[in-house]
Amino acid sequence: MPIIKSSIKDLRRTARRSAVNRAAKGKVRSNLKRVRSAITENQGQAAAQAMAAATPVIDRAVSKRILHKNAAARHKSRLMRQLNRLTKPAAS
């Protein structure tokens, strides 16, 4: 436990920021999970709606520096590719 007054304040500040970041990461993870579960259950319409809801949440996390922009792009790209495979018929 810090003794210096400014270090004590830094500890409190870190705890607050960590709580905010943890909540935002949880929101991103739950949205991603919602999209993935809709895709695995072959619910094209629900998956599209979940993806539409998840995209701004992911982008917001990037703007707040909670998620790296390349990680966000990777998540969105993979989900969109899976969603497109689900909604579009297989071209033979």
N, C-alpha and C positions, 0 to 999 in steps of 0.2 A: 504494500500500500504506500503510495507516495506521501511525502511529508510536505513538500513545497506546494504552496497555494495554487500556483498556475498549473502544476502537474495534476493536482486534484481536479481542477476545472477541466483540464484536458481529458481526464478519465471519464468525467460525466458527459462531456461532449462526444467522446468516442462511443459511449454506451448509447446515447440518443441516435447518433448517425447509424450505428450498427443495427439498431432496432428498425429504423426506417428502411435501410438497405435489405434487411432480412425479409421484411414484409413485401417489398417490391419484388425480390427474387421469388418469393413464394407465390406471388400473383402470376408471375411469368410462368413458373413451373406448372401451376394448376391450369392455366390456359393452354399450355402445350399438351398437357395430359388430356384435357378435354378434347382437343383436336385429334390426338392420336387414338383415343378410345372410339371416337365417332368413325374414324377411318377404318379401324380394325373391325368394327361392327357393320361395315358396309352401309353406313347411313350418309349418303352423299350430300343431301340437303343440310343435315345437321352439321356435318363436317365443314361444309362451306360457310355456314353461319358462325361456327366456332372459330374458323380461321379468320374470318372477317373481324371477329371480336378480339382475337389474339394478336393480330398484327399491330394495332396501335399500342397495345400494352407492351409488346416487345420493343417497339420504336421509342416509347417513353422511357423504358429502362436504359436504352442506349443513350438517350439525350441526358439522362441523369448520371451517366457513367457507371451504372450498376452492371451492365452487360456490355461486352466488347462488340463493336459494330460488325466485325467479321463473324463472331459467334451468332449474333442475331441474324445476319444474312444467311448463315449456314442453316440455322433452325427453320427460317422461313422458306428457304429454297427446298429443303428436304420435304417439308410438310406440303408445300404446293405441288411438288412432283408426285407425291403419294396421292394427294387429292385429285390431281389431274388424271392419274391412272385409274382412280376409282370412278370418276364421273364420266370420263370419255370411254366409249366402247373400244375394245382392242381392235386395231387395224390389222387385217390379215393380208 
